[in-house]
Amino acid sequence: MKGINDTKIVQQKMGAQLKAARGKIKRPALVQLLICNKKAPVESKAEMTAERLKQWEYGNNPISLEWIPAICDVLRCDVGYLFGDYPEKTREISDICSITGLSPAAAKAIIGDKYDGFRDTRIEALNFLLVSANFENALHEIIMFKDAEREAVSLERAREKTISNLRDISEYHPNVSFLEMISDKRRAADLCEYNLSKSFAFLIEELRRIIDEEVSQNG
């Protein structure tokens, strides 16, 4: 009985992973993609239907091992993801998230998609950014701007809500100290935005110097 239960748990887990990997792709569309995939088992193509896919996702039937290569290729996920060995679609993304604390979206932005042909270029740019002498300043300004902008927008929204709740606009009596606070927070946010633009300008100048040195060395 335990073995049967364990098998059912594995089926349900793999089904849930398959459904998550499918995302917004409709089952009939995924079936067509699987059938047309070069890794699909030729002798079993006629058996692949939306209903069969549904039974896999619900954990009612085990995912056929012969279809796993095509599933992973179409949905761009690792086999280990389907078996629930890690939470993200690839071991690479899962490791980056685990080690750095970055979100899956951020991790994907760092390494890109190995299928898009721009991974090496993206990583080269990020290597420059992360070791740049100006990166710490830019990072600090991003944090400062985010906090200042959040405070300014929160106060502005609070004022808008107060006005919108009035039955008659003539009932509105400006709170001078509150308006001054909004003004101070907005000025702080604007200053952070200006400093942030300067930090990125320094990054661009640094990149120009590096490129100039590389061309001089190769010329």
Secondary structure, DSSP 4 states (H G I P E B T S, - for coil): -HHHHHHHHHHHHHHHHHHHHHTT--HHHHHHHHHHSTTS-GGGGGG--HHHHHHHHTTSSPPPGGGHHHHHHHHT--HHHHTTSSSSSSHHHHHHHHHH---HHHHHHHH--TTSS-HHHHHHHHHHHHH-TTHHHHHHHHHHHHHHHHHHHHHHHHHHHHHHT-SSGGG----HHHHHHHHHHHHHHHHHHHHHHHHHHHHHHHHHHHHHHHHHHH-
